[in-house]
Structures are given as structure tokens and as C-alpha cells.
Amino acid sequence: MKKNPANLKYTPAKIRRKNRKIYRQILAESKNIDKGNFSAIGVDDIARLFELYNLYFFDGFFNKYKDKILFNLSERMTRAGGKIARHRGSVDTYKITLSTALIFQTFEDVTREVTVNGIVCRDRLEATMHILEHEIIHLLEQVLFGSTSCSKPRFKRLSQNIFGHTAVTHQLVTQAERARKQYNLQVGSFVSFEYGGETYRGIISRITKRATVMVRDLDGGFRDLDGNRYSKYYIPLEYLKNFTLPGDSSK
């Protein structure tokens, strides 16, 4: 009889062995993931990783949900490493999405220790695996208990017992961190950039995959509290230059 997955508990040594087995197998099988710091990944890779976790950690428990679990990759998720969505209907379905924005800008041009769920990651593949593990615990709670929250004790117990997680957050490299370390840019920075053969100057109001720059414009569609009007531009970080406002001695 298969063990109730809510009662699973592996030793640290078993967790390491299972993870290394999955790591080596996906490298051997994937057409995209050819090394730890891979440069391409597909939805089929996430689906296959899930199958391997289902096999090695859950003894096939999720087989009965095979047609109800979908996978996705997102370039627009710039804060969360992953998320799960439950779609209620005559048959509930679940979609697990991982952030390629965070995955690919980690282990790139910012060098520091990277942890996911309290575990130090050596490369993108390990980071991807640990992000997926977090979402698998969310999925497990959904199908067993009907609700999930990574801030609650049950989630933390399951994630530690099954995957050895000691935290529920990631320390992947965000675009805001890249902006600070690589370009000396942050929200509030005054910048200039070229667009359509013209030079524009404005202020960074947000940093996601690109920087949102607000440029003073009498005909702009955005207005501040003082009545000044602005146009909004989305500019890649590498196209921005810091500039100093006249009379500003702090820069």
C-alpha cells in the first residue's frame, strides 16, 4: 500500500540522492537543458521534472491527477519564482507556472550565493527544481486539504519533511537587484535614453523586466499631484544612462 503523502518524511541523505537522480536524468533526457546553467527551457521540461518528482518522491501519487495538472513558463513574473492556480469546475484543474525571468537572470551577471527555500543552489537547474518543489507542496495541499498557504505550519512541515526545505522564499536575482549592481539604477533614478532618434530624460518609477520611465510631457496621459503631465516609456536597462539634475550636488 502506498504511503499517505501527508506523512512522508525523508532523511537529508535520501533527499540528496533523489534530487541528484532527477538532476542527472533531466540532463540526459531534455533537448533544452544540456547543462546546469542551461540557456533554454520548455514547458515539456517542467512537465518531465514533475513526473520525476512524482516517481521518486511520491511513488506515483499524482498519477490520478495526470490530466488535471498543467504547466506554464512566464517571462512576466518578476518577483515570484513560481505560482499555482486552481481552476474550479466540474473537474478541478491546476496550473503550475515558473518564472523564466528570474530563472535566466540568476547565475548570469550578478555573482552571489543563491538560495531557494533555504537551500543553496549551484546553478539554474537546481534553482528551477527547488522552485518546482515549492509549487508541488502547494499542489499537494490543494488536492489533500482543499487549500494551501506557505505561511502556515502545515506547509512548512510538509516542505521540510519531503524536500528538506528550511524556508519558503527564494533569493533569486531580481531585475531591481541587477539594475542596482550592474547599472547603478533604481526606482527614483533620473535617466536619459534615446528613442526614435530623440533624447529623452525622465525618472524611473518601476523596474520589472524593463524600467518604466516617466518623461515630462505637456500632452502626456499621466499626471502627478502637482499637475505635471508625463508620458510613460518601457526601456531596457542597458539603454538607460544616469544623469544629474541641474543644481543637484548629491549625484
C-alpha positions as CSV (number, residue, x, y, z in Angstrom):
1,M,0.0,0.0,0.0
2,K,1.3,3.4,-0.9
3,K,2.1,5.7,2.0
4,N,-0.1,8.8,2.6
5,P,1.9,11.6,1.1
6,A,1.0,13.8,4.0
7,N,3.0,11.5,6.2
8,L,6.1,11.3,4.0
9,K,9.4,12.1,5.6
10,Y,12.8,11.6,4.1
11,T,16.3,11.8,5.6
12,P,18.6,14.5,4.3
13,A,20.7,11.8,2.6
14,K,17.7,10.3,0.8
15,I,16.5,13.8,-0.4
16,R,20.0,14.5,-1.8
17,R,20.1,11.1,-3.6
18,K,16.6,11.6,-5.1
19,N,17.4,15.1,-6.2
20,R,20.7,14.1,-7.8
21,K,18.9,11.3,-9.7
22,I,16.3,13.8,-11.0
23,Y,19.1,16.2,-11.9
24,R,21.1,13.7,-13.9
25,Q,18.0,12.2,-15.6
26,I,16.7,15.5,-16.9
27,L,20.1,16.4,-18.2
28,A,20.2,13.1,-20.1
29,E,16.7,13.4,-21.5
30,S,16.0,17.0,-22.2
31,K,16.5,18.6,-25.6
32,N,16.8,22.0,-24.0
33,I,18.5,21.5,-20.6
34,D,22.0,20.5,-21.6
35,K,23.9,21.8,-18.6
36,G,23.3,23.1,-15.1
37,N,23.2,26.7,-16.3
38,F,21.1,26.0,-19.3
39,S,20.2,28.7,-21.8
40,A,16.8,27.3,-22.8
41,I,13.9,25.5,-21.1
42,G,10.5,24.4,-22.3
43,V,7.1,23.6,-20.7
44,D,7.8,19.9,-21.5
45,D,10.9,20.1,-19.3
46,I,8.8,21.3,-16.3
47,A,6.3,18.6,-17.0
48,R,9.1,16.0,-17.1
49,L,10.6,17.3,-13.9
50,F,7.2,16.9,-12.3
51,E,6.9,13.4,-13.5
52,L,10.3,12.5,-12.0
53,Y,9.4,14.1,-8.6
54,N,6.1,12.2,-8.7
55,L,8.0,9.0,-9.3
56,Y,10.9,9.3,-6.9
57,F,9.3,11.3,-4.1
58,F,5.6,10.4,-4.2
59,D,5.6,6.9,-5.6
60,G,3.2,7.9,-8.4
61,F,0.6,9.6,-6.1
62,F,-0.1,12.3,-8.6
63,N,-0.8,9.8,-11.5
64,K,-4.6,10.1,-10.8
65,Y,-4.3,13.8,-11.4
66,K,-2.3,13.5,-14.6
67,D,-4.8,15.2,-17.0
68,K,-5.6,17.8,-14.4
69,I,-2.2,19.3,-13.9
70,L,-0.9,21.9,-16.4
71,F,2.4,23.7,-16.7
72,N,3.5,27.1,-17.9
73,L,6.5,29.4,-18.1
74,S,6.2,33.1,-17.7
75,E,8.6,36.0,-18.7
76,R,6.3,38.5,-16.9
77,M,6.7,37.1,-13.3
78,T,9.5,39.3,-11.9
79,R,9.0,38.7,-8.2
80,A,7.6,35.2,-7.6
81,G,9.7,32.3,-8.7
82,G,6.6,30.2,-9.2
83,K,2.9,30.1,-8.6
84,I,0.0,27.6,-8.8
85,A,-3.6,28.4,-9.9
86,R,-6.6,26.2,-9.2
87,H,-9.4,26.4,-11.7
88,R,-12.6,25.1,-10.2
89,G,-15.2,23.4,-12.4
90,S,-16.9,20.1,-12.8
91,V,-13.3,18.8,-12.6
92,D,-10.7,21.0,-10.9
93,T,-7.5,21.6,-12.8
94,Y,-4.2,23.1,-11.6
95,K,-1.7,25.1,-13.4
96,I,1.9,25.4,-12.2
97,T,3.9,28.4,-13.6
98,L,7.6,29.1,-13.2
99,S,9.3,32.4,-13.9
100,T,11.8,32.3,-16.7
101,A,12.5,36.0,-16.0
102,L,14.0,35.1,-12.6
103,I,15.5,31.8,-13.6
104,F,17.5,33.2,-16.5
105,Q,18.8,36.4,-14.8
106,T,20.1,34.3,-11.9
107,F,23.6,32.9,-12.4
108,E,24.1,35.5,-15.1
109,D,25.8,38.8,-14.4
110,V,25.3,39.1,-10.7
111,T,27.6,36.9,-8.6
112,R,26.4,35.9,-5.1
113,E,25.1,33.0,-3.2
114,V,21.6,31.9,-4.4
115,T,19.2,30.1,-2.2
116,V,15.7,28.8,-2.8
117,N,13.6,27.6,0.1
118,G,16.7,27.9,2.3
119,I,18.8,25.6,0.1
120,V,21.9,26.9,-1.6
121,C,21.7,26.4,-5.4
122,R,24.8,25.8,-7.6
123,D,23.1,26.5,-10.9
124,R,19.8,27.3,-12.7
125,L,18.7,23.7,-12.9
126,E,19.0,23.3,-9.1
127,A,17.1,26.6,-8.6
128,T,14.4,25.5,-11.0
129,M,14.0,22.2,-9.2
130,H,13.6,23.8,-5.8
131,I,11.1,26.4,-7.2
132,L,9.1,23.5,-8.6
133,E,9.3,21.6,-5.3
134,H,7.7,24.6,-3.5
135,E,4.8,24.5,-6.0
136,I,4.4,20.8,-5.6
137,I,3.8,21.2,-1.9
138,H,1.1,23.8,-2.8
139,L,-0.4,21.3,-5.2
140,L,-0.3,18.5,-2.6
141,E,-2.1,20.7,0.0
142,Q,-4.7,21.6,-2.6
143,V,-5.6,18.0,-3.5
144,L,-5.4,16.7,0.0
145,F,-6.9,19.5,2.0
146,G,-8.5,21.9,-0.5
147,S,-6.4,24.9,0.5
148,T,-2.8,25.9,0.7
149,S,-0.6,28.6,2.3
150,C,3.1,28.6,2.6
151,S,2.9,30.8,5.7
152,K,1.1,28.1,7.6
153,P,2.8,25.4,9.8
154,R,1.4,22.5,7.7
155,F,3.0,23.7,4.5
156,K,6.3,24.3,6.3
157,R,6.2,20.8,7.8
158,L,5.4,19.1,4.5
159,S,8.1,21.0,2.6
160,Q,10.7,20.2,5.2
161,N,9.8,16.6,5.6
162,I,9.6,15.8,1.9
163,F,12.2,18.1,0.4
164,G,14.3,19.4,3.3
165,H,13.3,23.0,2.8
166,T,14.2,25.3,5.7
167,A,12.5,28.4,4.3
168,V,9.6,29.2,2.0
169,T,11.1,32.1,0.0
170,H,13.7,32.4,-2.8
171,Q,16.8,34.6,-3.1
172,L,16.9,34.6,-6.9
173,V,18.4,37.6,-8.6
174,T,15.6,40.2,-9.3
175,Q,15.7,42.8,-12.1
176,A,15.8,45.5,-9.4
177,E,19.0,44.0,-8.0
178,R,20.5,43.7,-11.4
179,A,19.7,47.3,-12.0
180,R,21.4,48.4,-8.9
181,K,24.5,46.3,-9.2
182,Q,25.1,46.3,-13.0
183,Y,23.8,49.7,-14.0
184,N,23.6,51.8,-10.7
185,L,19.9,52.3,-11.4
186,Q,16.9,52.1,-9.0
187,V,13.4,53.5,-8.7
188,G,13.8,57.3,-8.4
189,S,16.9,57.5,-10.6
190,F,17.0,60.2,-13.2
191,V,17.9,58.8,-16.5
192,S,18.3,59.6,-20.2
193,F,17.7,57.4,-23.2
194,E,17.4,57.5,-27.0
195,Y,14.1,56.8,-28.6
196,G,13.1,57.3,-32.2
197,G,16.2,59.4,-32.8
198,E,15.5,61.7,-29.9
199,T,17.0,62.0,-26.4
200,Y,14.5,61.9,-23.5
201,R,15.1,62.4,-19.8
202,G,12.9,61.1,-17.0
203,I,12.6,59.3,-13.8
204,I,12.4,55.5,-13.2
205,S,9.1,54.7,-11.5
206,R,9.3,50.9,-11.7
207,I,11.7,48.2,-12.5
208,T,10.4,44.8,-13.8
209,K,11.7,43.1,-16.9
210,R,12.3,46.7,-18.2
211,A,12.4,50.0,-16.5
212,T,9.3,52.2,-16.5
213,V,10.5,55.8,-17.2
214,M,8.2,58.8,-16.7
215,V,9.1,61.7,-19.0
216,R,7.6,65.2,-18.6
217,D,5.2,65.8,-21.5
218,L,2.6,68.6,-21.8
219,D,0.4,66.1,-23.7
220,G,1.2,63.1,-21.6
221,G,-1.5,60.8,-20.3
222,F,-0.3,60.7,-16.7
223,R,-0.5,63.5,-14.1
224,D,1.2,63.8,-10.7
225,L,-0.2,65.5,-7.6
226,D,1.3,68.9,-8.7
227,G,-0.5,68.7,-12.1
228,N,2.6,67.9,-14.1
229,R,1.9,65.6,-17.1
230,Y,4.1,62.7,-18.2
231,S,4.4,60.0,-20.9
232,K,5.4,56.5,-19.9
233,Y,8.2,54.6,-21.6
234,Y,9.3,51.0,-21.1
235,I,13.1,50.9,-21.6
236,P,15.6,48.0,-21.3
237,L,18.1,48.7,-18.5
238,E,21.1,48.7,-20.8
239,Y,19.7,51.6,-22.8
240,L,19.5,53.9,-19.8
241,K,22.1,56.4,-18.6
242,N,22.1,58.2,-15.2
243,F,22.1,61.9,-15.4
244,T,22.3,64.7,-12.8
245,L,19.6,67.3,-12.4
246,P,20.9,70.9,-12.6
247,G,21.8,72.1,-9.1
248,D,21.7,68.6,-7.7
249,S,25.0,68.2,-5.8
250,S,24.0,64.8,-4.4
251,K,24.8,62.9,-7.6
